Amino acid sequence: MNSPSTHRRATACLAAALTALLALPLPSQAQIAFPNKVIKLIVPVAPGGGADAVARMVSEKMSQSLGQPIIIENKAGASGSIAAMDVARAAPDGYTLMQCFVATHSTNPAVLKLKYDPIADFAPVGMMAQTSNVLVVSDKSKAKNLQEFLALARAKPGSLSFSSAGAGSATHLIMEYLENQAKVDLVHVPYKGAAPAMQDLLGGQVEAMFPSLTTALPHIKAGKLRALAVASVKRDPMLPDVSTVAEQGFAGFSAIQWWGLCAPAKTPEAVVARLNKALNDALALPDIQARLHEMAAEPTPVTPAQFGSFLKAEVIKWKKLVSDTGLQIEQ
């Protein structure tokens, strides 16, 4: 039987060990295994469009890699700025993410007074995919290429109209970009979304639009729309016979549609790196590449640093355009 003194020594040792354990620093968020619960991905558009489709197909593969479900929450409104503001204010733990895209991190900052900073309030994770923007007209239009379209615009200044997904949207600013470069005067007809804008183009209520190729390609293939030019740096493989805007007289003209993944600022680097790897692994899968190709989109794996540099360049580019044109958007 142990003596009372032996018992007291054992108790003292146990107490000392417990005190030492409690004195150890708790593991940081980056040290805790990530992820260990459901991840929420906020998509700043309504369900059913190209951006939503890209987010769902990519996040499904990411969830398999991460070992946790990724739940999509669609939060449309104010060209995506409502969703962006919510994510900017979310906990920086990697469990609330956002599909960032042209409106939220390129054109909105150029034309709107935002309650978030597109650079300072977010941690760039990576890019999902990109696609060309394409200038299209109705199949009944007399214009067969960009120069013919511009000739029609110059013949009757202020008469040719174009539709957009809304004032300040990418579909609006890209056409403003073209107007500025070509020195023509077109009439802007804004809509509440790309779908009604496209519908009125198809119906002949407006003459032109500059949507993403993902949106326009089915109508081009069906012969209902004619593609006059793509705004990418090089010709799009889905429309190899359609020249770029740059090839048709406007060197350096480039405006792509892209979709990326952002987290709140101050998300631990280890968490961002884990998410980036899962994203790029998903983009490397043959079935994802095939599905994106069907949508006229190209998988674009990059590092967080590369994506961050891209975002900064986008903000500068569109702010300069708005400054050069003196464009003002009513809010």
N, C-alpha and C positions, 0 to 999 in steps of 0.2 A: 504494500500500500504506500502511495506517495505521501511524504511528510507535508505539513502545511507550508513549509518554506519552499519546497519543490513546486507546489501548486502556485504559490505566489510568483515564483520566477517565471513559470510557464505563462501565466496570465499577463505578466509584465511584457514578456517577449511578444505575445500576440497583440497586445495593445500598441506596442512600438511599431510592429509590422503594419497594423491597420493605419496608424498615423502616417507612416511613410507612404502608404498606398494612396491615401486621401490627398497627400501633398503633391502627387504627380499631376502634371497638367492634363486637362481633358483633351481628347483628340480633336483637332480642328475639323471643319466641314470637309476639307479636301482629303483628310486622312480617313474619314468614314467611307466605307464602300459605297460607291455611286454607280448606278442608282439602287435604292432599296425600297422604292415605292413608285406609284403611278406618276407619269410625267404628263403635263398638260401643254399642248401646242395650240396656241391661239392663231387662227387664220383670219386675217382682217378683211375677208370678202365673204359674200354669201355662198352657200353650198352650190356645187354644180358647175362652176366655171373652171378654166384652165389652172388657175392658181390653187384652187381647192383640190383638184385632181392630183396635181404634183405633190402637194403636202401630204395627201392621204397615202399615195403609193410609196413615197419615200419613208414616211414615218412608220408605216407598217413593217418595212424591212429593218429600220433602225430599232424598233421595239424588240425584234427577234434577236438582234445582236446585243442589246443592252439587258435583255432578260426581264424587262418590265413593260407594261402596256404604255402606249402613248395615246392619250385621248385628245381628239380634235375638238376644239371649241371655235365655231365660226362667230366672229364679232365684227360685222360690217358697219360702215358709217363714217362720214367725214373723210372719205378717201383713205381709210385705214388708220387715221390719226387717233381714233378712240381706242382701238386695240393697242396701238403703239404706246399710248399714255399709260394704259393699264399694266402692260408688261414692264415699262420703265420703272414703275412703282412697286413691282413684285419683289418678293424675297430673292436675293441673288444666290440661289442654292442649286440651280439647274433643273428645278422641277416645274418652272413656268417658262416656256419658250415662245417664240413668235416667228411666224413666217414673214420675214421682212421682204419688201419688194420695191419696185421703182417709186410708187406713190409715197410710201411711208418714209423712205430713206433717200430719195432723190428729188422728186418734184415738189412734194409737200413743203419741205424746208425752204424752197425757193419762192413759194407764193403764199404760204399761210403763216399766221402767227401761232406757233405751236406751243403747247405746254410741256413739250419734251424736247431734248436735244438729240438729234439722230446719231450723233457720234458719242458724246459724253455719257449718255444715259444707257448705252447698250454695249454688250460684249459680243463682238462678231464671232460666230461659230464657223460658218462656212457657206458656200453657195450650193444650191440644189441644181439649178439648171438655168439655161438662158435660151432665148429665141430671138429671131429677127423681128423688127417692126416692118410693115409693108404698106406702101401707099397703094390703095385700091380705089377703083371707080366702078360704077355699074357697067354691065356688059353693053349697055346702050350708049355709053359715052363715046365721043369722037376721039378721045385721047388714047393713043396706043403705047405711049411711053411718057416719061416725066417731062421731057422738053415740049411735047405736044400739049400736055396738061397745062404747063406754065404759059404756053403761047395763048391758050384759051383764056387763062386768068388775066394776062396782060391786055388782051383784046377788049375785055369788059371788066375793068377793075371794080372790086366790091360786089361782084355778082355771083361768082362761083362759091358755093357753100360746102362746108365740111362738118361732119358730126364728130362728137367726142363723148367720152364717158363722163364728162363733167368739167366745169371750169377749173383749170389748174391740174387736171389729170394728165397722165403721160400722153394719152392720145391727143390732148389739146396742145401741150407744150411742144411735142415733136413737130406738129404742123406749124406752130409759131416759129420753130427753129427753121423749118424750110422756107416759110414766108420771109424771114429775116435774111436768109442767105440768098434767096432768089429775087428779093425785092418785088414781091407781088402782094396784092391785097385780096384776101379771101374772107368769107363771112363765116364766123364760128357759130355753130348751133349745138349748145351743150345739152346732154341728156343725163338722166339719173342711172348711169351704168352703161357698160359696153353693149349689152344685149339690145336695148331699145335703139341705141345709136346705130348699130349694125342693121337692125330691122328697117329703119327708115332709109338707110343707104340702099338696101336691097329693094325697097319699095319705090325708090326714085325721088324721095322728098329732099335729099341732099345729094351733092355730086361726088363727094370723096370722103375718105377716112384714112387714118394712119394707125390701124390696130396692130396687135401682135400677130405673127403668122399663125400661132396656135389658134387664134380666134378666126382668122380669115381663110385659112387653107381649105376647110371643107367647102366653102362657097366658091373659092377659086377653082377647085377641082370639079365642082358641079357646073361651072361655066356661068355662074350668076355674077361673079365679080372678075375684074381684070386687074392683074397686078402690074403696076407701072414701075416700081422701084423698091428695093429693100434697103433698109437703113443700117445694115450691118457693115463691118469693115470689108468683108468679102462676100461673094454670092452665096446664097443659101442653097445647100444641096437638095432641098425639097423643091426649089425653083431655080434650077441651074441656068435657065434661059433668060431670067429676069436680072437686069443690071442693077448694081448698087447706085445709090444717090451720088456717091463719090465718082463713080464711073461716068455718070451723066452730067458732069460739069461742076460738082461741088466737093472739091478735095477736102478730106478730113471729116466729112459729115458722117456721124455715127450715133445711133441711139438704139440700144437693145432693150428688150424686156428681160428681166431676170427675177429669180426667186431665191431667197437665201434663208438662213437660220440665224436668229439672234437671241441672246439671253440678256437679262438685266446686267447693268454695269456692276463690277466687283464680284461677279461670279468667279469662284476659284479657278485658276488656270488648269488645274488637274481635271476639273469637271468639264471645262470647255474642251480640253484635249480629248477627253473620253467621248464627248458628243460629236466632235469633229471626226474622230475615227469611225464611229458608227455611221455617220452620214456618208463619208467617202467610201466605206465598205459597201453601203447600200447602192451607191451610184456605180460601183464596179460590177454589180450583178447583171448578167446578160438580159434577164427578163425586164429589169428596170430600164436598161439602155434601150431595149426594143420598144417598150411602151412610150418612153420619152420621144424616141424617133418618130413614132406614129403621130405624136402630137406636134411634130416639127420643132421639138426642143432638144437641146444638147446637154447632157450631164456635164457639170463643171466642178470637179473636185479641186478645192484649194485649201490652204492652211488658214487658220484664223487671222494671222498677220496679213496674208495676201488679201483676204476678204475685207479686212479693216482698211487697207490702203485703197481698195476699190471703192468702198463707201465714201471715203473722204474725197476722192476724185469726182465721184458722182455729184456730191453736194456742191462742190466748187463749180462744176460744169453747168449745172442747171441754174444756180444763182447768177452766174455770169450771163447766161442767156436772158434771164428775166431782166437783169440790169441793162443789158444792151438794147433790149426791145422796149423797155419802159412799160412792160406788161403789168397791169394791176388787176387783182382778182377781188371782187366784192365778197366779204365774209359775213 
